[in-house]
Amino acid sequence: MNSMLSIGASGLQAAQASLDRSAGRIARWNLAFDGGGADMRPADLATEGVAQIEARHQLAANLQTVKTADALLGTLIDTFA
């Protein structure tokens, strides 16, 4: 039970980090066109859009894992109380 909660929480953190990285690349998108340096390339907005949709689905799936673990824990407590 505890492992389900930790898996869900870990997945939520990973999905949030992925979303944050994608948002950062989009935020710097305009800088690449304004002479941001030779190593700066503009982000592919289509790719970033897909990455953000994937992150949103990962967040939803991991949130459901946490909700299910919480419900199971509640059922166990009710059963043994």
N, CA, C and O atoms as a Tinker XYZ file with bonds, in Angstrom:
   324  protein
     1  N      0.823000   -1.183000    0.000000    73     2
     2  CA     0.000000    0.000000    0.000000    64     1     3
     3  C      0.875000    1.258000    0.000000    63     2     4     5
     4  O      0.673000    2.181000   -0.790000    81     3
     5  N      1.833000    1.262000    0.895000    73     3     6
     6  CA     2.738000    2.410000    0.982000    64     5     7
     7  C      3.533000    2.572000   -0.306000    63     6     8     9
     8  O      3.838000    3.688000   -0.726000    81     7
     9  N      3.868000    1.424000   -0.936000    73     7    10
    10  CA     4.632000    1.506000   -2.178000    64     9    11
    11  C      3.789000    2.112000   -3.297000    63    10    12    13
    12  O      4.323000    2.803000   -4.165000    81    11
    13  N      2.477000    1.861000   -3.290000    73    11    14
    14  CA     1.607000    2.483000   -4.298000    64    13    15
    15  C      1.613000    3.998000   -4.143000    63    14    16    17
    16  O      1.676000    4.735000   -5.127000    81    15
    17  N      1.546000    4.451000   -2.899000    73    15    18
    18  CA     1.576000    5.896000   -2.659000    64    17    19
    19  C      2.902000    6.498000   -3.092000    63    18    20    21
    20  O      2.930000    7.569000   -3.699000    81    19
    21  N      3.995000    5.822000   -2.789000    73    19    22
    22  CA     5.299000    6.369000   -3.161000    64    21    23
    23  C      5.514000    6.325000   -4.675000    63    22    24    25
    24  O      6.129000    7.230000   -5.239000    81    23
    25  N      5.012000    5.285000   -5.331000    73    23    26
    26  CA     5.105000    5.216000   -6.789000    64    25    27
    27  C      4.303000    6.348000   -7.417000    63    26    28    29
    28  O      4.777000    7.016000   -8.336000    81    27
    29  N      3.091000    6.560000   -6.921000    73    27    30
    30  CA     2.257000    7.643000   -7.438000    64    29    31
    31  C      2.885000    9.000000   -7.212000    63    30    32    33
    32  O      2.897000    9.843000   -8.109000    81    31
    33  N      3.412000    9.215000   -6.004000    73    31    34
    34  CA     4.044000   10.500000   -5.697000    64    33    35
    35  C      5.291000   10.722000   -6.546000    63    34    36    37
    36  O      5.530000   11.826000   -7.034000    81    35
    37  N      6.078000    9.673000   -6.719000    73    35    38
    38  CA     7.276000    9.774000   -7.550000    64    37    39
    39  C      6.902000   10.082000   -8.992000    63    38    40    41
    40  O      7.551000   10.899000   -9.646000    81    39
    41  N      5.866000    9.435000   -9.484000    73    39    42
    42  CA     5.405000    9.692000  -10.845000    64    41    43
    43  C      4.893000   11.107000  -11.017000    63    42    44    45
    44  O      5.119000   11.731000  -12.054000    81    43
    45  N      4.200000   11.621000  -10.002000    73    43    46
    46  CA     3.725000   13.005000  -10.047000    64    45    47
    47  C      4.898000   13.977000  -10.132000    63    46    48    49
    48  O      4.862000   14.937000  -10.901000    81    47
    49  N      5.929000   13.727000   -9.346000    73    47    50
    50  CA     7.100000   14.600000   -9.371000    64    49    51
    51  C      7.809000   14.546000  -10.720000    63    50    52    53
    52  O      8.239000   15.578000  -11.237000    81    51
    53  N      7.933000   13.357000  -11.288000    73    51    54
    54  CA     8.600000   13.213000  -12.585000    64    53    55
    55  C      7.808000   13.915000  -13.689000    63    54    56    57
    56  O      8.386000   14.587000  -14.543000    81    55
    57  N      6.489000   13.756000  -13.667000    73    55    58
    58  CA     5.657000   14.408000  -14.680000    64    57    59
    59  C      5.717000   15.919000  -14.536000    63    58    60    61
    60  O      5.767000   16.637000  -15.534000    81    59
    61  N      5.712000   16.405000  -13.306000    73    59    62
    62  CA     5.793000   17.855000  -13.086000    64    61    63
    63  C      7.135000   18.400000  -13.567000    63    62    64    65
    64  O      7.197000   19.480000  -14.155000    81    63
    65  N      8.200000   17.657000  -13.319000    73    63    66
    66  CA     9.527000   18.081000  -13.781000    64    65    67
    67  C      9.575000   18.125000  -15.309000    63    66    68    69
    68  O     10.164000   19.038000  -15.887000    81    67
    69  N      8.961000   17.149000  -15.955000    73    67    70
    70  CA     8.907000   17.127000  -17.419000    64    69    71
    71  C      8.133000   18.327000  -17.948000    63    70    72    73
    72  O      8.546000   18.967000  -18.915000    81    71
    73  N      7.023000   18.622000  -17.316000    73    71    74
    74  CA     6.220000   19.779000  -17.715000    64    73    75
    75  C      6.991000   21.074000  -17.497000    63    74    76    77
    76  O      6.937000   21.973000  -18.337000    81    75
    77  N      7.696000   21.180000  -16.397000    73    75    78
    78  CA     8.496000   22.377000  -16.112000    64    77    79
    79  C      9.608000   22.575000  -17.145000    63    78    80    81
    80  O      9.856000   23.696000  -17.590000    81    79
    81  N     10.277000   21.480000  -17.525000    73    79    82
    82  CA    11.338000   21.592000  -18.534000    64    81    83
    83  C     10.784000   22.058000  -19.874000    63    82    84    85
    84  O     11.379000   22.905000  -20.540000    81    83
    85  N      9.649000   21.504000  -20.263000    73    83    86
    86  CA     9.030000   21.897000  -21.523000    64    85    87
    87  C      8.594000   23.360000  -21.479000    63    86    88    89
    88  O      8.796000   24.099000  -22.443000    81    87
    89  N      8.007000   23.770000  -20.380000    73    87    90
    90  CA     7.585000   25.166000  -20.241000    64    89    91
    91  C      8.784000   26.109000  -20.301000    63    90    92    93
    92  O      8.694000   27.198000  -20.866000    81    91
    93  N      9.892000   25.693000  -19.723000    73    91    94
    94  CA    11.109000   26.506000  -19.774000    64    93    95
    95  C     11.641000   26.657000  -21.187000    63    94    96    97
    96  O     12.074000   27.737000  -21.589000    81    95
    97  N     11.603000   25.555000  -21.943000    73    95    98
    98  CA    12.057000   25.636000  -23.339000    64    97    99
    99  C     11.162000   26.568000  -24.150000    63    98   100   101
   100  O     11.648000   27.316000  -24.998000    81    99
   101  N      9.866000   26.525000  -23.894000    73    99   102
   102  CA     8.943000   27.417000  -24.606000    64   101   103
   103  C      9.168000   28.856000  -24.176000    63   102   104   105
   104  O      9.125000   29.765000  -25.005000    81   103
   105  N      9.406000   29.071000  -22.900000    73   103   106
   106  CA     9.635000   30.433000  -22.404000    64   105   107
   107  C     10.890000   31.048000  -23.014000    63   106   108   109
   108  O     10.953000   32.259000  -23.226000    81   107
   109  N     11.890000   30.212000  -23.294000    73   107   110
   110  CA    13.129000   30.714000  -23.900000    64   109   111
   111  C     13.060000   30.742000  -25.422000    63   110   112   113
   112  O     14.027000   31.144000  -26.070000    81   111
   113  N     11.946000   30.327000  -26.001000    73   111   114
   114  CA    11.784000   30.221000  -27.448000    64   113   115
   115  C     12.110000   31.531000  -28.144000    63   114   116   117
   116  O     12.842000   31.535000  -29.134000    81   115
   117  N     11.585000   32.635000  -27.649000    73   115   118
   118  CA    11.800000   33.934000  -28.279000    64   117   119
   119  C     13.252000   34.395000  -28.141000    63   118   120   121
   120  O     13.757000   35.106000  -29.009000    81   119
   121  N     13.919000   34.004000  -27.073000    73   119   122
   122  CA    15.310000   34.411000  -26.870000    64   121   123
   123  C     16.219000   33.877000  -27.974000    63   122   124   125
   124  O     17.192000   34.529000  -28.351000    81   123
   125  N     15.905000   32.706000  -28.484000    73   123   126
   126  CA    16.734000   32.114000  -29.535000    64   125   127
   127  C     16.695000   32.958000  -30.805000    63   126   128   129
   128  O     17.669000   32.996000  -31.558000    81   127
   129  N     15.589000   33.624000  -31.042000    73   127   130
   130  CA    15.472000   34.461000  -32.233000    64   129   131
   131  C     16.049000   35.859000  -32.031000    63   130   132   133
   132  O     16.311000   36.573000  -32.999000    81   131
   133  N     16.244000   36.243000  -30.784000    73   131   134
   134  CA    16.757000   37.578000  -30.471000    64   133   135
   135  C     18.252000   37.569000  -30.219000    63   134   136   137
   136  O     18.753000   38.392000  -29.452000    81   135
   137  N     18.972000   36.656000  -30.847000    73   135   138
   138  CA    20.427000   36.605000  -30.685000    64   137   139
   139  C     20.844000   36.045000  -29.353000    63   138   140   141
   140  O     21.769000   36.559000  -28.723000    81   139
   141  N     20.174000   34.992000  -28.910000    73   139   142
   142  CA    20.461000   34.401000  -27.613000    64   141   143
   143  C     21.765000   33.639000  -27.556000    63   142   144   145
   144  O     22.113000   33.115000  -26.498000    81   143
   145  N     22.482000   33.557000  -28.623000    73   143   146
   146  CA    23.757000   32.847000  -28.616000    64   145   147
   147  C     23.757000   31.726000  -29.629000    63   146   148   149
   148  O     22.706000   31.264000  -30.073000    81   147
   149  N     24.952000   31.296000  -29.986000    73   147   150
   150  CA    25.091000   30.264000  -31.011000    64   149   151
   151  C     24.568000   28.919000  -30.530000    63   150   152   153
   152  O     24.097000   28.115000  -31.335000    81   151
   153  N     24.643000   28.662000  -29.221000    73   151   154
   154  CA    24.208000   27.367000  -28.712000    64   153   155
   155  C     22.713000   27.316000  -28.450000    63   154   156   157
   156  O     22.194000   26.270000  -28.062000    81   155
   157  N     22.017000   28.412000  -28.652000    73   155   158
   158  CA    20.598000   28.456000  -28.373000    64   157   159
   159  C     19.804000   28.216000  -29.648000    63   158   160   161
   160  O     19.918000   28.974000  -30.611000    81   159
   161  N     19.008000   27.172000  -29.650000    73   159   162
   162  CA    18.162000   26.868000  -30.796000    64   161   163
   163  C     16.718000   27.062000  -30.395000    63   162   164   165
   164  O     16.354000   26.803000  -29.248000    81   163
   165  N     15.887000   27.515000  -31.323000    73   163   166
   166  CA    14.474000   27.669000  -30.976000    64   165   167
   167  C     13.828000   26.317000  -30.712000    63   166   168   169
   168  O     14.150000   25.324000  -31.365000    81   167
   169  N     12.932000   26.290000  -29.764000    73   167   170
   170  CA    12.221000   25.057000  -29.447000    64   169   171
   171  C     11.249000   24.732000  -30.564000    63   170   172   173
   172  O     10.707000   25.632000  -31.205000    81   171
   173  N     11.032000   23.469000  -30.793000    73   171   174
   174  CA    10.009000   23.032000  -31.734000    64   173   175
   175  C      8.695000   23.040000  -30.962000    63   174   176   177
   176  O      8.468000   22.186000  -30.104000    81   175
   177  N      7.837000   23.999000  -31.266000    73   175   178
   178  CA     6.618000   24.176000  -30.489000    64   177   179
   179  C      5.676000   22.986000  -30.604000    63   178   180   181
   180  O      4.955000   22.687000  -29.652000    81   179
   181  N      5.663000   22.303000  -31.733000    73   179   182
   182  CA     4.821000   21.111000  -31.871000    64   181   183
   183  C      5.308000   20.006000  -30.930000    63   182   184   185
   184  O      4.513000   19.349000  -30.258000    81   183
   185  N      6.621000   19.816000  -30.895000    73   183   186
   186  CA     7.191000   18.806000  -30.003000    64   185   187
   187  C      6.909000   19.149000  -28.544000    63   186   188   189
   188  O      6.580000   18.272000  -27.746000    81   187
   189  N      7.039000   20.414000  -28.205000    73   187   190
   190  CA     6.782000   20.837000  -26.824000    64   189   191
   191  C      5.305000   20.688000  -26.462000    63   190   192   193
   192  O      4.973000   20.351000  -25.325000    81   191
   193  N      4.429000   20.936000  -27.421000    73   191   194
   194  CA     3.003000   20.737000  -27.170000    64   193   195
   195  C      2.694000   19.275000  -26.869000    63   194   196   197
   196  O      1.928000   18.968000  -25.957000    81   195
   197  N      3.295000   18.383000  -27.641000    73   195   198
   198  CA     3.114000   16.949000  -27.401000    64   197   199
   199  C      3.700000   16.565000  -26.042000    63   198   200   201
   200  O      3.095000   15.789000  -25.303000    81   199
   201  N      4.864000   17.102000  -25.714000    73   199   202
   202  CA     5.491000   16.799000  -24.416000    64   201   203
   203  C      4.601000   17.250000  -23.266000    63   202   204   205
   204  O      4.510000   16.566000  -22.247000    81   203
   205  N      3.945000   18.397000  -23.422000    73   203   206
   206  CA     3.080000   18.884000  -22.356000    64   205   207
   207  C      1.803000   18.052000  -22.234000    63   206   208   209
   208  O      1.304000   17.839000  -21.129000    81   207
   209  N      1.276000   17.583000  -23.362000    73   207   210
   210  CA     0.108000   16.698000  -23.314000    64   209   211
   211  C      0.481000   15.383000  -22.636000    63   210   212   213
   212  O     -0.281000   14.863000  -21.822000    81   211
   213  N      1.655000   14.845000  -22.973000    73   211   214
   214  CA     2.121000   13.611000  -22.326000    64   213   215
   215  C      2.273000   13.812000  -20.824000    63   214   216   217
   216  O      1.867000   12.957000  -20.036000    81   215
   217  N      2.856000   14.938000  -20.426000    73   215   218
   218  CA     3.039000   15.220000  -18.999000    64   217   219
   219  C      1.691000   15.324000  -18.294000    63   218   220   221
   220  O      1.534000   14.851000  -17.169000    81   219
   221  N      0.724000   15.941000  -18.960000    73   219   222
   222  CA    -0.616000   16.071000  -18.359000    64   221   223
   223  C     -1.228000   14.693000  -18.142000    63   222   224   225
   224  O     -1.836000   14.448000  -17.100000    81   223
   225  N     -1.077000   13.782000  -19.117000    73   223   226
   226  CA    -1.605000   12.427000  -18.962000    64   225   227
   227  C     -0.852000   11.657000  -17.877000    63   226   228   229
   228  O     -1.453000   10.881000  -17.134000    81   227
   229  N      0.457000   11.869000  -17.787000    73   227   230
   230  CA     1.231000   11.229000  -16.719000    64   229   231
   231  C      0.771000   11.728000  -15.350000    63   230   232   233
   232  O      0.645000   10.945000  -14.408000    81   231
   233  N      0.523000   13.021000  -15.245000    73   231   234
   234  CA     0.031000   13.569000  -13.982000    64   233   235
   235  C     -1.306000   12.944000  -13.611000    63   234   236   237
   236  O     -1.509000   12.536000  -12.468000    81   235
   237  N     -2.217000   12.870000  -14.575000    73   235   238
   238  CA    -3.539000   12.305000  -14.302000    64   237   239
   239  C     -3.443000   10.832000  -13.896000    63   238   240   241
   240  O     -4.123000   10.404000  -12.963000    81   239
   241  N     -2.612000   10.060000  -14.584000    73   239   242
   242  CA    -2.474000    8.637000  -14.271000    64   241   243
   243  C     -1.884000    8.431000  -12.878000    63   242   244   245
   244  O     -2.353000    7.584000  -12.118000    81   243
   245  N     -0.861000    9.203000  -12.550000    73   243   246
   246  CA    -0.243000    9.051000  -11.228000    64   245   247
   247  C     -1.142000    9.569000  -10.121000    63   246   248   249
   248  O     -1.120000    9.038000   -9.011000    81   247
   249  N     -1.924000   10.584000  -10.398000    73   247   250
   250  CA    -2.890000   11.072000   -9.413000    64   249   251
   251  C     -3.934000    9.995000   -9.141000    63   250   252   253
   252  O     -4.348000    9.806000   -7.997000    81   251
   253  N     -4.358000    9.294000  -10.179000    73   251   254
   254  CA    -5.316000    8.209000   -9.986000    64   253   255
   255  C     -4.696000    7.091000   -9.152000    63   254   256   257
   256  O     -5.392000    6.471000   -8.348000    81   255
   257  N     -3.411000    6.824000   -9.328000    73   255   258
   258  CA    -2.722000    5.821000   -8.505000    64   257   259
   259  C     -2.752000    6.215000   -7.039000    63   258   260   261
   260  O     -3.015000    5.385000   -6.169000    81   259
   261  N     -2.479000    7.491000   -6.768000    73   259   262
   262  CA    -2.502000    7.975000   -5.383000    64   261   263
   263  C     -3.920000    7.884000   -4.812000    63   262   264   265
   264  O     -4.099000    7.476000   -3.664000    81   263
   265  N     -4.919000    8.259000   -5.597000    73   263   266
   266  CA    -6.310000    8.187000   -5.128000    64   265   267
   267  C     -6.710000    6.745000   -4.829000    63   266   268   269
   268  O     -7.377000    6.477000   -3.829000    81   267
   269  N     -6.304000    5.820000   -5.694000    73   267   270
   270  CA    -6.635000    4.412000   -5.485000    64   269   271
   271  C     -5.953000    3.875000   -4.235000    63   270   272   273
   272  O     -6.574000    3.160000   -3.449000    81   271
   273  N     -4.696000    4.208000   -4.048000    73   271   274
   274  CA    -3.979000    3.768000   -2.845000    64   273   275
   275  C     -4.639000    4.333000   -1.593000    63   274   276   277
   276  O     -4.745000    3.644000   -0.579000    81   275
   277  N     -5.082000    5.581000   -1.662000    73   275   278
   278  CA    -5.763000    6.210000   -0.524000    64   277   279
   279  C     -7.080000    5.487000   -0.223000    63   278   280   281
   280  O     -7.403000    5.231000    0.937000    81   279
   281  N     -7.831000    5.161000   -1.270000    73   279   282
   282  CA    -9.095000    4.453000   -1.075000    64   281   283
   283  C     -8.863000    3.063000   -0.491000    63   282   284   285
   284  O     -9.601000    2.626000    0.393000    81   283
   285  N     -7.833000    2.366000   -0.988000    73   283   286
   286  CA    -7.522000    1.040000   -0.455000    64   285   287
   287  C     -7.102000    1.117000    1.009000    63   286   288   289
   288  O     -7.493000    0.280000    1.823000    81   287
   289  N     -6.317000    2.113000    1.329000    73   287   290
   290  CA    -5.888000    2.279000    2.717000    64   289   291
   291  C     -7.092000    2.571000    3.610000    63   290   292   293
   292  O     -7.187000    2.049000    4.721000    81   291
   293  N     -8.006000    3.400000    3.125000    73   291   294
   294  CA    -9.234000    3.672000    3.884000    64   293   295
   295  C    -10.052000    2.419000    4.099000    63   294   296   297
   296  O    -10.594000    2.209000    5.185000    81   295
   297  N    -10.149000    1.582000    3.081000    73   295   298
   298  CA   -10.893000    0.323000    3.198000    64   297   299
   299  C    -10.226000   -0.597000    4.205000    63   298   300   301
   300  O    -10.909000   -1.233000    5.007000    81   299
   301  N     -8.904000   -0.676000    4.174000    73   299   302
   302  CA    -8.191000   -1.515000    5.149000    64   301   303
   303  C     -8.405000   -1.020000    6.568000    63   302   304   305
   304  O     -8.626000   -1.808000    7.487000    81   303
   305  N     -8.339000    0.283000    6.734000    73   303   306
   306  CA    -8.558000    0.843000    8.084000    64   305   307
   307  C     -9.970000    0.538000    8.570000    63   306   308   309
   308  O    -10.170000    0.171000    9.728000    81   307
   309  N    -10.954000    0.692000    7.671000    73   307   310
   310  CA   -12.335000    0.406000    8.045000    64   309   311
   311  C    -12.522000   -1.086000    8.371000    63   310   312   313
   312  O    -13.291000   -1.440000    9.265000    81   311
   313  N    -11.824000   -1.936000    7.649000    73   311   314
   314  CA   -11.960000   -3.371000    7.855000    64   313   315
   315  C    -11.360000   -3.802000    9.187000    63   314   316   317
   316  O    -11.943000   -4.631000    9.886000    81   315
   317  N    -10.218000   -3.256000    9.542000    73   315   318
   318  CA    -9.531000   -3.679000   10.769000    64   317   319
   319  C     -9.867000   -2.826000   11.968000    63   318   320   321
   320  O     -9.418000   -3.136000   13.071000    81   319
   321  N    -10.631000   -1.769000   11.805000    73   319   322
   322  CA   -10.948000   -0.900000   12.949000    64   321   323
   323  C    -12.147000   -1.415000   13.709000    63   322   324
   324  O    -12.556000   -0.810000   14.700000    81   323
